[in-house]
């Protein structure tokens, strides 16, 4: 998914940038980057993070970065920040999101005799496309507005200029952008959890499509937020850090409520409730509290060296991380009836491996409870895991087996309680060798988050996109 961070300070801000960006490392491990600006110009550092942590790669660079303003990024796509020369002046840019109409925008850019750099993937950088669109207009303000109006998919960005940092949230607010404040500085971040240990308090959340200009003295609104929002629901279910809040709603509390909702529908007997670390734990604690069934940890995560398993780009490495990071405790598992909570089932391969280990360690029954509905549509708006293509999804695999061919008639499968939904879940349950499997209902998930459904993107579960 990726994350962005910025700081404008009355003094040097490199430490804030370094630690603030590092606090976004749970959002991706492909590339990281920092750019600062001073009288000497823009200073930039970019590193590949696939084989090392952000802090290890960037600590040697801190002495070369200077200035009172800067931007940072954890990117799951192209190398960022990019630095562009244009009639507007020199500027650096970072973004998170997904440009689904990139081909159309590239043709528009080429029609004006403007060239784009080719990346290692063989196409132009999405960030450079956004930066070039900005440069087509007569000011940064008008350029950002134009880029937001032309980009389909999603794009939240930070623009570093001599004047300050422009912070612009995606026009439908699919990704969050939170503003923090302390006595001598301001910050913008994808995650509010980056603020507390740096001394910032949440000042406000940028609205969908809102554009702000941030300096050390304050924050100026350039464009008011739009009335329509489609913030990604999966932030609360999985991607978001437990200490973060989006739209003022804390992630961990939502996960407690998701677990409690699952517990209210429970009819299986169990010796204890467990959660797949890390994000499944919050759901399991909510389930245990609501049900009165004890919470225990049959799996513990080895945190010193193993990242989140969706992050490595290589599927073989993702499977290795998923297997190696969780250590089972046989003494807790053997002979027990277990209710397991997890955030989601994407491909199902990691969960299948975990279940096989539970059987090997003597689990008597394994009842899996998933905190969100079954994923049957790939995400069209954000760069989530590369494995979330249609044919990789466990739900779509089951549907293909039931139907015997690809089908577009998916509404019945998305409807909890329908015959087709039950057949899909039963098939996934059998494939994973579970005693039982139950998914969260979409109504219960929406209620747990606490926003109206029309303000939430639920496309990957029900195929709905309001705007």
C-alpha positions as a Markdown table, in Angstrom:
| # | Residue | x | y | z |
|---|---|---|---|---|
| 1 | Unk | 0.0 | 0.0 | 0.0 |
| 2 | Unk | 2.7 | 2.5 | 1.0 |
| 3 | Unk | 2.8 | 5.5 | 3.3 |
| 4 | Unk | 3.9 | 9.1 | 3.2 |
| 5 | Unk | 5.3 | 11.5 | 5.9 |
| 6 | Unk | 6.3 | 15.2 | 5.9 |
| 7 | Unk | 7.6 | 17.7 | 8.4 |
| 8 | Unk | 8.0 | 21.5 | 8.4 |
| 9 | Unk | 9.9 | 22.8 | 11.3 |
| 10 | Unk | 11.6 | 25.9 | 12.7 |
| 11 | Unk | 14.8 | 23.9 | 13.1 |
| 12 | Unk | 16.4 | 20.9 | 11.3 |
| 13 | Unk | 13.8 | 18.2 | 10.7 |
| 14 | Unk | 15.8 | 15.2 | 9.5 |
| 15 | Unk | 15.3 | 13.2 | 12.7 |
| 16 | Unk | 11.5 | 13.7 | 12.5 |
| 17 | Unk | 11.5 | 12.7 | 8.9 |
| 18 | Unk | 13.7 | 9.6 | 9.6 |
| 19 | Unk | 11.7 | 8.3 | 12.5 |
| 20 | Unk | 8.3 | 9.4 | 11.1 |
| 21 | Unk | 8.8 | 7.6 | 7.8 |
| 22 | Unk | 10.2 | 4.6 | 9.6 |
| 23 | Unk | 6.9 | 4.4 | 11.6 |
| 24 | Unk | 5.2 | 3.7 | 8.2 |
| 25 | Unk | 7.3 | 0.6 | 7.5 |
| 26 | Unk | 4.4 | -1.8 | 8.2 |
| 27 | Unk | 2.8 | -0.4 | 5.0 |
| 28 | Unk | 5.4 | -1.8 | 2.6 |
| 29 | Unk | 9.0 | -2.9 | 2.2 |
| 30 | Unk | 9.9 | -2.4 | -1.5 |
| 31 | Unk | 11.5 | 1.1 | -1.4 |
| 32 | Unk | 12.0 | 4.0 | 0.9 |
| 33 | Unk | 13.0 | 7.6 | 0.3 |
| 34 | Unk | 13.5 | 10.9 | 2.0 |
| 35 | Unk | 14.0 | 14.4 | 0.5 |
| 36 | Unk | 14.8 | 17.7 | 2.3 |
| 37 | Unk | 15.2 | 21.2 | 1.0 |
| 38 | Unk | 17.7 | 23.9 | 2.1 |
| 39 | Unk | 19.5 | 26.9 | 0.6 |
| 40 | Unk | 21.7 | 24.4 | -1.2 |
| 41 | Unk | 18.7 | 22.8 | -3.0 |
| 42 | Unk | 16.9 | 19.5 | -2.6 |
| 43 | Unk | 18.7 | 16.6 | -1.0 |
| 44 | Unk | 17.4 | 13.1 | -1.6 |
| 45 | Unk | 18.1 | 9.5 | -0.6 |
| 46 | Unk | 16.3 | 6.4 | -1.9 |
| 47 | Unk | 17.0 | 2.7 | -1.0 |
| 48 | Unk | 15.6 | -0.7 | -1.8 |
| 49 | Unk | 14.1 | -2.2 | 1.4 |
| 50 | Unk | 13.3 | -5.7 | 0.2 |
| 51 | Unk | 16.4 | -7.2 | 2.1 |
| 52 | Unk | 16.8 | -4.7 | 4.9 |
| 53 | Unk | 14.9 | -2.4 | 7.3 |
| 54 | Unk | 14.4 | 1.3 | 6.7 |
| 55 | Unk | 16.5 | 2.4 | 9.6 |
| 56 | Unk | 19.5 | 0.2 | 8.6 |
| 57 | Unk | 19.5 | 1.6 | 5.1 |
| 58 | Unk | 19.0 | 5.3 | 5.9 |
| 59 | Unk | 21.0 | 5.9 | 9.0 |
| 60 | Unk | 24.3 | 6.3 | 7.1 |
| 61 | Unk | 22.6 | 9.0 | 4.9 |
| 62 | Unk | 21.4 | 11.3 | 7.8 |
| 63 | Unk | 24.5 | 13.5 | 7.8 |
| 64 | Unk | 24.0 | 14.4 | 4.1 |
| 65 | Unk | 20.4 | 15.4 | 4.5 |
| 66 | Unk | 19.6 | 18.9 | 5.9 |
| 67 | Unk | 16.9 | 21.4 | 6.0 |
| 68 | Unk | 13.8 | 22.5 | 7.9 |
| 69 | Unk | 11.3 | 20.9 | 5.5 |
| 70 | Unk | 11.2 | 17.4 | 4.0 |
| 71 | Unk | 9.1 | 14.5 | 2.8 |
| 72 | Unk | 9.5 | 10.7 | 3.2 |
| 73 | Unk | 7.8 | 7.7 | 1.7 |
| 74 | Unk | 7.5 | 3.9 | 2.0 |
| 75 | Unk | 6.7 | 2.9 | -1.5 |
| 76 | Unk | 5.4 | -0.4 | -2.9 |
| 77 | Unk | 5.7 | 0.8 | -6.5 |
| 78 | Unk | 8.3 | 3.1 | -8.0 |
| 79 | Unk | 11.4 | 4.7 | -6.5 |
| 80 | Unk | 10.5 | 7.9 | -4.7 |
| 81 | Unk | 10.8 | 10.8 | -4.0 |
| 82 | Unk | 11.2 | 12.1 | -7.5 |
| 83 | Unk | 12.7 | 15.5 | -8.2 |
| 84 | Unk | 11.4 | 17.5 | -11.1 |
| 85 | Unk | 12.6 | 20.7 | -12.8 |
| 86 | Unk | 9.8 | 22.8 | -14.3 |
| 87 | Unk | 8.7 | 26.3 | -15.0 |
| 88 | Unk | 7.2 | 26.2 | -11.5 |
| 89 | Unk | 10.6 | 25.6 | -10.0 |
| 90 | Unk | 12.4 | 22.6 | -8.6 |
| 91 | Unk | 10.2 | 20.3 | -6.4 |
| 92 | Unk | 10.2 | 16.8 | -4.9 |
| 93 | Unk | 7.1 | 14.6 | -4.9 |
| 94 | Unk | 5.9 | 11.4 | -3.1 |
| 95 | Unk | 2.6 | 9.7 | -3.5 |
| 96 | Unk | 0.6 | 6.6 | -2.5 |
| 97 | Unk | -2.2 | 5.1 | -4.5 |
| 98 | Unk | -2.8 | 3.6 | -7.9 |
| 99 | Unk | -3.3 | 5.4 | -11.3 |
| 100 | Unk | -5.7 | 3.2 | -13.2 |
| 101 | Unk | -5.8 | 5.5 | -16.3 |
| 102 | Unk | -2.0 | 5.8 | -16.6 |
| 103 | Unk | -2.1 | 5.0 | -20.4 |
| 104 | Unk | -4.6 | 7.7 | -21.1 |
| 105 | Unk | -2.6 | 10.3 | -19.1 |
| 106 | Unk | 0.7 | 9.3 | -20.8 |
| 107 | Unk | -0.9 | 9.9 | -24.2 |
| 108 | Unk | -2.1 | 13.3 | -23.0 |
| 109 | Unk | 1.4 | 14.1 | -21.8 |
| 110 | Unk | 3.0 | 12.9 | -25.1 |
| 111 | Unk | 0.5 | 15.0 | -27.1 |
| 112 | Unk | 2.1 | 18.1 | -25.6 |
| 113 | Unk | 5.6 | 16.9 | -26.7 |
| 114 | Unk | 6.7 | 16.1 | -23.1 |
| 115 | Unk | 8.7 | 13.0 | -22.4 |
| 116 | Unk | 8.7 | 10.7 | -19.4 |
| 117 | Unk | 11.5 | 8.5 | -18.0 |
| 118 | Unk | 11.3 | 4.8 | -18.3 |
| 119 | Unk | 11.5 | 2.7 | -15.1 |
| 120 | Unk | 12.9 | -0.8 | -14.7 |
| 121 | Unk | 9.3 | -2.1 | -15.1 |
| 122 | Unk | 9.3 | -0.8 | -18.7 |
| 123 | Unk | 6.8 | 2.0 | -18.2 |
| 124 | Unk | 6.7 | 5.5 | -16.7 |
| 125 | Unk | 6.8 | 6.1 | -13.0 |
| 126 | Unk | 3.3 | 6.8 | -11.6 |
| 127 | Unk | 4.8 | 9.5 | -9.4 |
| 128 | Unk | 6.4 | 11.1 | -12.5 |
| 129 | Unk | 3.0 | 11.0 | -14.2 |
| 130 | Unk | 1.5 | 12.9 | -11.3 |
| 131 | Unk | 4.4 | 15.3 | -11.2 |
| 132 | Unk | 4.2 | 16.1 | -14.9 |
| 133 | Unk | 0.5 | 16.7 | -14.7 |
| 134 | Unk | 1.2 | 19.2 | -11.9 |
| 135 | Unk | 3.8 | 20.9 | -14.1 |
| 136 | Unk | 1.3 | 21.5 | -16.9 |
| 137 | Unk | -0.4 | 24.4 | -15.0 |
| 138 | Unk | 0.7 | 27.8 | -14.0 |
| 139 | Unk | 1.1 | 27.2 | -10.2 |
| 140 | Unk | 1.6 | 24.3 | -7.8 |
| 141 | Unk | -1.9 | 24.9 | -6.4 |
| 142 | Unk | -3.6 | 24.7 | -9.8 |
| 143 | Unk | -1.3 | 21.8 | -10.9 |
| 144 | Unk | -2.3 | 19.7 | -7.9 |
| 145 | Unk | -6.0 | 20.4 | -8.5 |
| 146 | Unk | -5.6 | 19.4 | -12.1 |
| 147 | Unk | -3.7 | 16.2 | -11.2 |
| 148 | Unk | -6.4 | 15.2 | -8.7 |
| 149 | Unk | -9.1 | 15.8 | -11.3 |
| 150 | Unk | -7.4 | 13.8 | -14.0 |
| 151 | Unk | -6.2 | 10.8 | -12.0 |
| 152 | Unk | -8.5 | 7.8 | -11.7 |
| 153 | Unk | -7.9 | 5.2 | -9.0 |
| 154 | Unk | -6.4 | 7.1 | -6.1 |
| 155 | Unk | -3.5 | 9.5 | -5.4 |
| 156 | Unk | -2.5 | 11.1 | -2.1 |
| 157 | Unk | 0.6 | 13.2 | -2.4 |
| 158 | Unk | 3.2 | 15.4 | -0.7 |
| 159 | Unk | 4.9 | 18.1 | -2.7 |
| 160 | Unk | 8.1 | 19.7 | -1.3 |
| 161 | Unk | 8.8 | 23.2 | -2.6 |
| 162 | Unk | 10.7 | 26.2 | -1.4 |
| 163 | Unk | 7.4 | 27.7 | -0.2 |
| 164 | Unk | 6.4 | 24.7 | 1.9 |
| 165 | Unk | 5.0 | 21.2 | 1.7 |
| 166 | Unk | 1.7 | 20.8 | -0.2 |
| 167 | Unk | -0.3 | 17.9 | 1.3 |
| 168 | Unk | -3.1 | 16.6 | -0.9 |
| 169 | Unk | -5.4 | 13.8 | -0.1 |
| 170 | Unk | -6.9 | 11.6 | -2.7 |
| 171 | Unk | -10.1 | 13.1 | -4.1 |
| 172 | Unk | -12.3 | 10.4 | -2.6 |
| 173 | Unk | -10.1 | 10.0 | 0.5 |
| 174 | Unk | -9.3 | 6.3 | -0.1 |
| 175 | Unk | -6.0 | 6.7 | 1.7 |
| 176 | Unk | -5.8 | 8.8 | 4.9 |
| 177 | Unk | -3.7 | 11.9 | 5.4 |
| 178 | Unk | -3.4 | 13.2 | 9.0 |
| 179 | Unk | -1.9 | 16.5 | 10.2 |
| 180 | Unk | 0.1 | 16.7 | 13.4 |
| 181 | Unk | 1.2 | 19.7 | 15.4 |
| 182 | Unk | 3.7 | 20.5 | 18.1 |
| 183 | Unk | 5.1 | 23.9 | 19.3 |
| 184 | Unk | 7.9 | 24.2 | 16.7 |
| 185 | Unk | 6.7 | 22.1 | 13.8 |
| 186 | Unk | 3.9 | 20.5 | 11.7 |
| 187 | Unk | 3.7 | 17.1 | 10.2 |
| 188 | Unk | 1.6 | 15.1 | 7.7 |
| 189 | Unk | 1.3 | 11.4 | 7.8 |
| 190 | Unk | -0.5 | 8.4 | 6.4 |
| 191 | Unk | -0.6 | 7.1 | 10.0 |
| 192 | Unk | -1.4 | 9.0 | 13.2 |
| 193 | Unk | 0.7 | 6.4 | 15.1 |
| 194 | Unk | 3.8 | 8.1 | 13.7 |
| 195 | Unk | 3.1 | 11.2 | 15.9 |
| 196 | Unk | 3.2 | 10.5 | 19.6 |
| 197 | Unk | 6.8 | 9.5 | 20.1 |
| 198 | Unk | 7.9 | 12.5 | 18.0 |
| 199 | Unk | 5.9 | 14.9 | 20.2 |
| 200 | Unk | 3.1 | 15.7 | 17.7 |
| 201 | Unk | -0.6 | 15.7 | 18.5 |
| 202 | Unk | -3.2 | 15.2 | 15.9 |
| 203 | Unk | -4.4 | 18.6 | 14.7 |
| 204 | Unk | -6.9 | 17.4 | 12.0 |
| 205 | Unk | -7.5 | 14.9 | 9.3 |
| 206 | Unk | -7.4 | 16.2 | 5.7 |
| 207 | Unk | -10.7 | 15.6 | 4.0 |
| 208 | Unk | -11.2 | 13.9 | 0.6 |
| 209 | Unk | -9.6 | 16.0 | -2.1 |
| 210 | Unk | -8.4 | 18.6 | 0.3 |
| 211 | Unk | -5.2 | 20.4 | -0.4 |
| 212 | Unk | -3.1 | 22.1 | 2.3 |
| 213 | Unk | 0.1 | 24.1 | 2.4 |
| 214 | Unk | 2.2 | 23.3 | 5.4 |
| 215 | Unk | 5.0 | 25.5 | 6.7 |
| 216 | Unk | 6.7 | 25.8 | 10.1 |
| 217 | Unk | 4.3 | 28.6 | 11.0 |
| 218 | Unk | 1.0 | 26.8 | 10.2 |
| 219 | Unk | -1.3 | 25.1 | 7.8 |
| 220 | Unk | -3.2 | 26.9 | 5.0 |
| 221 | Unk | -6.1 | 25.4 | 3.2 |
| 222 | Unk | -5.7 | 25.6 | -0.6 |
| 223 | Unk | -8.7 | 23.6 | -1.6 |
| 224 | Unk | -11.7 | 22.6 | 0.6 |
| 225 | Unk | -12.5 | 18.9 | 1.0 |
| 226 | Unk | -15.2 | 17.3 | -1.2 |
| 227 | Unk | -18.5 | 16.0 | 0.1 |
| 228 | Unk | -18.0 | 12.4 | -1.1 |
| 229 | Unk | -15.6 | 9.9 | 0.6 |
| 230 | Unk | -14.7 | 6.3 | -0.1 |
| 231 | Unk | -12.0 | 5.6 | 2.5 |
| 232 | Unk | -10.6 | 2.0 | 2.4 |
| 233 | Unk | -12.3 | -0.2 | 4.9 |
| 234 | Unk | -9.4 | -2.7 | 4.9 |
| 235 | Unk | -7.3 | -0.1 | 6.8 |
| 236 | Unk | -9.2 | -0.9 | 9.9 |
| 237 | Unk | -9.3 | -4.6 | 9.2 |
| 238 | Unk | -5.7 | -5.2 | 8.4 |
| 239 | Unk | -3.3 | -2.7 | 6.9 |
| 240 | Unk | -3.6 | 0.0 | 9.6 |
| 241 | Unk | -1.4 | 0.0 | 12.7 |
| 242 | Unk | -3.3 | -0.6 | 15.9 |
| 243 | Unk | -2.4 | 2.8 | 17.4 |
| 244 | Unk | -3.6 | 4.7 | 14.3 |
| 245 | Unk | -6.9 | 6.4 | 13.9 |
| 246 | Unk | -8.6 | 7.2 | 10.6 |
| 247 | Unk | -11.5 | 9.7 | 10.4 |
| 248 | Unk | -11.1 | 9.8 | 14.2 |
| 249 | Unk | -11.8 | 6.1 | 14.6 |
| 250 | Unk | -9.1 | 3.9 | 16.2 |
| 251 | Unk | -8.0 | 0.8 | 14.4 |
| 252 | Unk | -7.6 | -1.5 | 17.5 |
| 253 | Unk | -11.0 | -0.5 | 18.8 |
| 254 | Unk | -12.6 | -1.4 | 15.5 |
| 255 | Unk | -10.9 | -4.8 | 15.6 |
| 256 | Unk | -12.3 | -5.4 | 19.1 |
| 257 | Unk | -15.7 | -4.6 | 17.8 |
| 258 | Unk | -15.2 | -6.9 | 14.8 |
| 259 | Unk | -14.3 | -9.8 | 17.1 |
| 260 | Unk | -17.3 | -9.0 | 19.4 |
| 261 | Unk | -19.6 | -9.1 | 16.4 |
| 262 | Unk | -18.3 | -12.5 | 15.4 |
| 263 | Unk | -18.8 | -13.8 | 18.9 |
| 264 | Unk | -22.4 | -12.7 | 19.0 |
| 265 | Unk | -23.0 | -15.1 | 16.1 |
| 266 | Unk | -21.0 | -18.0 | 17.5 |
| 267 | Unk | -22.5 | -21.4 | 18.2 |
| 268 | Unk | -19.4 | -23.6 | 18.4 |
| 269 | Unk | -17.9 | -24.8 | 21.7 |
| 270 | Unk | -14.2 | -24.1 | 22.3 |
| 271 | Unk | -11.5 | -24.4 | 24.9 |
| 272 | Unk | -10.0 | -21.0 | 24.0 |
| 273 | Unk | -9.9 | -18.2 | 21.4 |
| 274 | Unk | -6.6 | -17.4 | 19.6 |
| 275 | Unk | -5.6 | -14.9 | 16.9 |
| 276 | Unk | -3.2 | -15.1 | 14.0 |
| 277 | Unk | -0.5 | -12.5 | 14.9 |
| 278 | Unk | -0.5 | -9.6 | 14.6 |
| 279 | Unk | -3.7 | -8.1 | 13.3 |
| 280 | Unk | -5.8 | -11.1 | 14.2 |
| 281 | Unk | -5.0 | -10.6 | 17.9 |
| 282 | Unk | -7.2 | -7.5 | 18.3 |
| 283 | Unk | -10.1 | -9.4 | 16.7 |
| 284 | Unk | -9.5 | -12.4 | 19.0 |
| 285 | Unk | -9.4 | -10.3 | 22.1 |
| 286 | Unk | -12.8 | -8.7 | 21.2 |
| 287 | Unk | -14.2 | -12.1 | 20.5 |
| 288 | Unk | -12.9 | -13.5 | 23.8 |
| 289 | Unk | -14.3 | -10.6 | 25.8 |
| 290 | Unk | -17.7 | -10.8 | 24.2 |
| 291 | Unk | -18.0 | -14.6 | 24.4 |
| 292 | Unk | -16.4 | -15.3 | 27.8 |
| 293 | Unk | -14.2 | -17.9 | 26.2 |
| 294 | Unk | -10.6 | -17.6 | 27.4 |
| 295 | Unk | -8.0 | -16.0 | 25.2 |
| 296 | Unk | -4.7 | -17.8 | 24.7 |
| 297 | Unk | -1.7 | -17.6 | 22.3 |
| 298 | Unk | -1.2 | -20.9 | 20.4 |
| 299 | Unk | 1.0 | -19.0 | 17.9 |
| 300 | Unk | 3.6 | -16.4 | 18.8 |
| 301 | Unk | 5.3 | -14.2 | 16.3 |
| 302 | Unk | 9.1 | -13.9 | 16.0 |
| 303 | Unk | 9.3 | -10.2 | 15.5 |
| 304 | Unk | 13.1 | -9.3 | 15.5 |
| 305 | Unk | 13.7 | -10.2 | 11.8 |
| 306 | Unk | 10.5 | -11.2 | 10.1 |
| 307 | Unk | 8.2 | -8.6 | 8.4 |
| 308 | Unk | 4.5 | -8.7 | 7.5 |
| 309 | Unk | 4.1 | -11.6 | 5.0 |
| 310 | Unk | 2.3 | -9.6 | 2.3 |
| 311 | Unk | 5.3 | -7.4 | 1.7 |
| 312 | Unk | 8.0 | -9.3 | -0.2 |
| 313 | Unk | 7.4 | -9.0 | -3.9 |
| 314 | Unk | 8.5 | -12.6 | -4.5 |
| 315 | Unk | 5.7 | -15.1 | -3.8 |
| 316 | Unk | 8.2 | -17.8 | -2.7 |
| 317 | Unk | 9.7 | -15.4 | -0.2 |
| 318 | Unk | 6.2 | -14.3 | 1.0 |
| 319 | Unk | 5.4 | -18.0 | 1.8 |
| 320 | Unk | 8.7 | -18.4 | 3.6 |
| 321 | Unk | 8.1 | -15.3 | 5.8 |
| 322 | Unk | 4.5 | -16.5 | 6.6 |
| 323 | Unk | 5.8 | -19.9 | 7.7 |
| 324 | Unk | 8.9 | -18.8 | 9.6 |
| 325 | Unk | 7.5 | -15.8 | 11.5 |
| 326 | Unk | 4.9 | -17.8 | 13.5 |
| 327 | Unk | 6.0 | -20.3 | 16.1 |
| 328 | Unk | 3.4 | -22.8 | 17.4 |
| 329 | Unk | 3.1 | -23.8 | 21.1 |
| 330 | Unk | 2.3 | -27.5 | 21.1 |
| 331 | Unk | 1.5 | -27.6 | 24.8 |
| 332 | Unk | -1.4 | -25.1 | 24.3 |
| 333 | Unk | -2.6 | -26.7 | 21.0 |
| 334 | Unk | -2.7 | -30.4 | 21.7 |
| 335 | Unk | -6.1 | -31.9 | 22.3 |
| 336 | Unk | -7.9 | -28.5 | 22.2 |
| 337 | Unk | -11.0 | -27.1 | 20.4 |
| 338 | Unk | -9.8 | -23.8 | 19.1 |
| 339 | Unk | -11.6 | -20.7 | 17.7 |
| 340 | Unk | -9.1 | -18.8 | 15.6 |
| 341 | Unk | -9.6 | -15.2 | 14.5 |
| 342 | Unk | -7.8 | -13.7 | 11.5 |
| 343 | Unk | -8.2 | -10.5 | 9.7 |
| 344 | Unk | -8.9 | -11.9 | 6.2 |
| 345 | Unk | -8.4 | -14.8 | 3.8 |
| 346 | Unk | -6.8 | -13.6 | 0.6 |
| 347 | Unk | -5.2 | -16.5 | -1.3 |
| 348 | Unk | -5.6 | -18.9 | 1.6 |
| 349 | Unk | -2.2 | -20.5 | 1.3 |
| 350 | Unk | -0.7 | -19.0 | 4.4 |
| 351 | Unk | -3.8 | -20.0 | 6.5 |
| 352 | Unk | -3.6 | -23.5 | 5.0 |
| 353 | Unk | -0.1 | -23.9 | 6.2 |
| 354 | Unk | -1.0 | -22.6 | 9.7 |
| 355 | Unk | -3.9 | -25.1 | 9.9 |
| 356 | Unk | -1.8 | -28.0 | 8.8 |
| 357 | Unk | 0.6 | -27.2 | 11.7 |
| 358 | Unk | -2.3 | -27.0 | 14.1 |
| 359 | Unk | -3.4 | -30.5 | 13.0 |
| 360 | Unk | 0.2 | -31.8 | 13.3 |
| 361 | Unk | 0.3 | -30.4 | 16.8 |
| 362 | Unk | -2.8 | -32.3 | 17.9 |
| 363 | Unk | -5.6 | -29.7 | 17.6 |
| 364 | Unk | -8.9 | -31.4 | 18.2 |
| 365 | Unk | -11.1 | -28.9 | 16.3 |
| 366 | Unk | -10.2 | -25.7 | 14.4 |
| 367 | Unk | -13.0 | -23.1 | 14.0 |
| 368 | Unk | -11.8 | -20.2 | 11.8 |
| 369 | Unk | -13.5 | -16.8 | 12.2 |
| 370 | Unk | -12.6 | -14.1 | 9.7 |
| 371 | Unk | -13.1 | -10.4 | 10.7 |
| 372 | Unk | -14.2 | -9.3 | 7.2 |
| 373 | Unk | -16.4 | -10.7 | 4.5 |
| 374 | Unk | -15.0 | -13.0 | 1.8 |
| 375 | Unk | -12.8 | -11.2 | -0.7 |
| 376 | Unk | -14.2 | -11.9 | -4.2 |
| 377 | Unk | -13.1 | -8.8 | -6.1 |
| 378 | Unk | -9.5 | -7.6 | -6.6 |
| 379 | Unk | -8.8 | -4.0 | -5.4 |
| 380 | Unk | -9.0 | -1.5 | -8.3 |
| 381 | Unk | -8.1 | 1.6 | -6.3 |
| 382 | Unk | -4.9 | 0.9 | -4.3 |
| 383 | Unk | -1.7 | -1.0 | -4.7 |
| 384 | Unk | -2.3 | -3.7 | -2.1 |
| 385 | Unk | -0.6 | -7.1 | -2.3 |
| 386 | Unk | 0.4 | -8.2 | -5.8 |
| 387 | Unk | -1.3 | -11.5 | -5.0 |
| 388 | Unk | -4.8 | -9.9 | -5.0 |
| 389 | Unk | -5.6 | -10.6 | -8.6 |
| 390 | Unk | -8.9 | -12.2 | -9.4 |
| 391 | Unk | -7.8 | -15.8 | -10.0 |
| 392 | Unk | -5.6 | -15.7 | -6.8 |
| 393 | Unk | -8.5 | -14.9 | -4.4 |
| 394 | Unk | -9.6 | -17.9 | -2.4 |
| 395 | Unk | -13.3 | -16.8 | -2.9 |
| 396 | Unk | -13.0 | -16.6 | -6.6 |
| 397 | Unk | -11.2 | -20.0 | -6.8 |
| 398 | Unk | -14.2 | -21.5 | -5.0 |
| 399 | Unk | -16.7 | -19.7 | -7.2 |
| 400 | Unk | -14.8 | -20.9 | -10.3 |
| 401 | Unk | -15.0 | -24.5 | -9.1 |
| 402 | Unk | -18.7 | -24.2 | -8.3 |
| 403 | Unk | -19.7 | -22.5 | -11.6 |
| 404 | Unk | -17.2 | -24.4 | -13.8 |
| 405 | Unk | -16.3 | -21.2 | -15.5 |
| 406 | Unk | -15.6 | -17.5 | -14.8 |
| 407 | Unk | -18.8 | -15.6 | -14.0 |
| 408 | Unk | -19.8 | -12.0 | -13.4 |
| 409 | Unk | -22.9 | -13.0 | -11.4 |
| 410 | Unk | -21.2 | -12.5 | -8.0 |
| 411 | Unk | -23.8 | -10.7 | -6.0 |
| 412 | Unk | -25.3 | -13.9 | -4.6 |
| 413 | Unk | -21.9 | -15.1 | -3.5 |
| 414 | Unk | -21.3 | -11.7 | -1.7 |
| 415 | Unk | -24.6 | -12.0 | 0.2 |
| 416 | Unk | -24.1 | -13.7 | 3.6 |
| 417 | Unk | -26.7 | -16.4 | 4.1 |
| 418 | Unk | -27.4 | -17.1 | 0.5 |
| 419 | Unk | -27.1 | -20.7 | -0.9 |
| 420 | Unk | -24.2 | -19.6 | -3.2 |
| 421 | Unk | -22.4 | -17.9 | -0.3 |
| 422 | Unk | -22.8 | -21.0 | 1.8 |
| 423 | Unk | -21.5 | -23.2 | -1.0 |
| 424 | Unk | -18.5 | -21.0 | -1.5 |
| 425 | Unk | -17.6 | -20.9 | 2.2 |
| 426 | Unk | -18.1 | -24.6 | 2.6 |
| 427 | Unk | -15.7 | -25.3 | -0.3 |
| 428 | Unk | -13.0 | -22.9 | 1.2 |
| 429 | Unk | -13.5 | -24.6 | 4.6 |
| 430 | Unk | -13.0 | -28.0 | 3.1 |
| 431 | Unk | -9.9 | -26.9 | 1.2 |
| 432 | Unk | -8.4 | -25.5 | 4.3 |
| 433 | Unk | -9.2 | -28.6 | 6.4 |
| 434 | Unk | -11.1 | -26.6 | 9.0 |
| 435 | Unk | -13.8 | -27.8 | 11.3 |
| 436 | Unk | -15.8 | -24.7 | 10.5 |
| 437 | Unk | -15.4 | -21.4 | 8.8 |
| 438 | Unk | -17.3 | -18.2 | 9.2 |
| 439 | Unk | -16.8 | -14.7 | 7.7 |
| 440 | Unk | -17.9 | -11.4 | 9.2 |
| 441 | Unk | -21.1 | -10.0 | 7.6 |
| 442 | Unk | -20.6 | -6.7 | 5.8 |
| 443 | Unk | -23.3 | -5.0 | 7.9 |
| 444 | Unk | -21.4 | -6.0 | 11.1 |
| 445 | Unk | -18.1 | -4.7 | 9.7 |
| 446 | Unk | -19.6 | -1.4 | 8.7 |
| 447 | Unk | -21.2 | -1.1 | 12.1 |
| 448 | Unk | -17.8 | -1.9 | 13.8 |
| 449 | Unk | -16.1 | 0.9 | 11.8 |
| 450 | Unk | -18.8 | 3.3 | 12.6 |
| 451 | Unk | -19.1 | 5.3 | 9.3 |
| 452 | Unk | -22.0 | 5.2 | 6.9 |
| 453 | Unk | -21.5 | 2.5 | 4.2 |
| 454 | Unk | -21.5 | 5.1 | 1.4 |
| 455 | Unk | -18.4 | 6.7 | 3.0 |
| 456 | Unk | -16.5 | 3.4 | 3.0 |
| 457 | Unk | -14.9 | 1.5 | 0.1 |
| 458 | Unk | -16.2 | -2.1 | 0.3 |
| 459 | Unk | -15.5 | -3.0 | -3.3 |
| 460 | Unk | -13.3 | -6.0 | -2.6 |
| 461 | Unk | -16.2 | -7.7 | -0.8 |
| 462 | Unk | -19.3 | -6.7 | -2.6 |
| 463 | Unk | -18.0 | -5.0 | -5.8 |
| 464 | Unk | -19.6 | -1.7 | -4.9 |
| 465 | Unk | -18.1 | 1.6 | -6.0 |
| 466 | Unk | -20.4 | 4.5 | -5.4 |
| 467 | Unk | -18.5 | 7.2 | -7.4 |
